[in-house]
Amino acid sequence: QVRLVESGGGLVQAGGSLKLSCPAPGVTFNSYTMGWFRQAPGKERDFVAAISRSGVNRYYGDSVKGRFTISRDNAKNTVYLEMNSLKPEDTAVYYCAANIRTFYRDTDYYRIENYNYWGQGTQVTVSS
């Protein structure tokens, strides 16, 4: 069982930055693919970013490319999401997700159904 607890959310002005963290204590962290998703009020949960077990491969949703960076520290059992140039449309609850299954195709990283461990979410609000 993987317990994920996101932190780092908050209220920020447009153009500002936040860094989210998601530790996963007590597991062999480098066995897990990690991802970030977000859900705005009244909308579906969408893919934001994902990172392979080693950290070499990273994937981003189109709306965050060039502004967000996903990273992981396997020694600290933690995945991060650094968010820059934030926009009001980035406002959402951000969820950390994990999966121990091997992903063979790049498209696997983007699919919400491929992640079976989820955190409770952290609210990010960007004011205009």
N, C-alpha and C positions, 0 to 999 in steps of 0.2 A: 504494500500500500504506500502511495506517495502522498504526502501532505504538503500542499502548496499554499503559501500565504504571501499575497502581494502587498507591497508597501510603496510609498513614494508619491501617491496621487495627491491632488490638491487643486486649488484655484490659482490660475495664472492668467496674465494678460496675453492677448494675441502677440505673437512674436517672441514670447518667452520660452523657457525650457523647463523640463522636468525629467527626472530619471527614476524609473520604476525598478524595483528589485523583487525577486521571487526566490527565496531559498527553499531547498528541498532536503531537509535534514534526514539523516539516517538511512539513506539509500546510496546505491552505487550510481552516482549522478551521471557519470560519463556513459552510462548505458541508456540514457534517455534522450530522445529528441525533444527539444523544448520549443514552445511557441507562445506568441501573444495574440490574443483576439480582443475585439472590442464590441460593445453593444450600446448603441444610442437608444434613447427612449422611443418605443414604437417601431424599432427596426430589428432586423436579424443580427445575430452575432457574426461579425466579419473578421476575416484573417487580417492580421497586421504584419507579423514577422515570424520567422522560424529560424532555428539554427540546428545544425547537425550535431551529433554526439561529440565530435572532436572540436567543433567550432569553426571548421574550415569553410563549410558551406552555409550561406545565409540567404534568406529569401524575404522579400518584402511585397506588401500590397502596393498597387500602383499609386494610391493616394498618399503614401508616406515615404516613397522612395526619395532619397536625397535629403530627407529631414530626420528620419528615425534611424537609430542604429541598435541592432540586437547584438548582445555579447554574452559570454558565459565564462565563469571561473570555476572549473571543475574541482579545484582544490578547496573552494569555499561552498561547493554545492549550490551555486546561485546563478540565475540568469537575470540579465538586465535589459531594460529598454530605455535608451536615451532618446528623448524627444526634443527636437529643436524646431524653431520657427513655427511654433504651435498656432493653429487656426481655430476659430470657433467651431468649425465642423469636426474637429478632433475630440470634442466633448463627448464622453462616453464612460461607461464602466469598462475598465481594462482587466482582462483575465489572463492569467498564466496557465499554460497547459503542457502536459507531458505525455509521452508515449514511449514504451520500451520496444515496440515492434520495429523491425528494420524497414526503412523506407527505401525502395529501389528506384523510384522515379521522382523527379523534381516535383511533379504535380502532387505527389503524396503529402508534401509538407503543407500545402495550402488547404487541405480538406479537413474541415472541422471534425468530421466523423472518424478521422484517424487518430484523434487524441482522446484518451480515456481517463486522464486525471486532470482535475480542474481546481483552481483556487476559487476563493469567494469573490474576488474582484476588488478593484480599487477605483474610486471615482476620480476622473480627470475632468475639470471644467475650465474651459478657455473663454475668457470674456473678451468682447470686442472693444 
